Amino acid sequence: MTYEPSKYERYIHHGIEVGVRSDLLGKHRDYCLCYKCKWFKPSCQRAEAIFAFDKKYHIVTPVFECPDFKEEREA
């Protein structure tokens, strides 16, 4: 079964107009492992590199898999 989103929209993200699937708009933090990882807040080199890439190319890249992921409550 394939999912065909029915709608896309454009909005301003970090000063640049971008396109996004309507059902995913504003969902980055819900899906990205970084926001639930204990290493994210102190300073994760992987997250910093991805964010620099995202800023350079004006994209959003949620992380779904990471070898360093450790749930905050496991700390």
C-alpha positions in Angstrom: 0.0 0.0 0.0 1.4 3.4 -0.9 0.4 6.7 0.6 -0.3 9.6 -1.7 -0.4 12.9 0.1 -3.2 15.0 -1.3 -1.8 18.4 -0.5 1.4 20.4 -0.4 1.9 24.0 0.7 4.6 26.6 0.8 5.7 28.7 3.8 8.7 30.8 4.9 11.2 28.8 6.9 14.3 30.6 8.2 13.6 33.4 5.7 13.2 31.2 2.6 10.1 30.0 1.0 9.9 26.2 1.0 7.5 23.5 0.0 6.2 20.8 2.4 3.7 18.0 2.5 0.7 19.5 4.4 0.5 16.5 6.7 4.1 16.9 7.8 4.2 20.7 8.3 5.4 21.3 11.9 6.0 17.6 12.6 9.8 17.6 12.5 10.3 17.5 16.3 7.6 14.8 16.6 9.7 12.4 14.4 13.3 13.4 14.9 15.2 11.3 17.4 17.5 14.2 18.4 14.8 15.9 20.5 14.5 12.8 22.7 18.3 12.1 23.0 20.4 12.8 26.0 23.4 13.8 23.8 21.4 16.5 21.8 21.4 19.3 24.4 25.0 19.1 25.6 26.3 19.3 22.0 26.0 16.4 19.5 28.4 16.7 16.6 26.1 14.7 14.4 23.1 17.0 15.1 25.2 20.1 14.6 26.5 18.8 11.2 23.0 18.0 10.1 21.7 21.4 11.2 24.5 23.2 9.4 23.7 21.2 6.2 20.0 22.0 6.6 20.7 25.7 7.0 23.0 25.8 4.0 20.5 24.1 1.7 17.3 25.4 3.4 15.9 21.9 4.1 14.6 20.0 7.2 16.1 16.6 8.0 14.6 14.6 10.8 16.8 11.9 12.1 15.1 8.5 12.2 18.2 6.3 13.1 21.4 7.2 15.0 24.2 5.0 16.4 24.6 7.4 19.4 21.0 7.7 20.4 20.3 7.3 24.1 16.9 8.2 25.5 17.0 11.1 27.9 15.5 9.1 30.8 18.2 6.4 30.4 20.9 8.9 31.4 
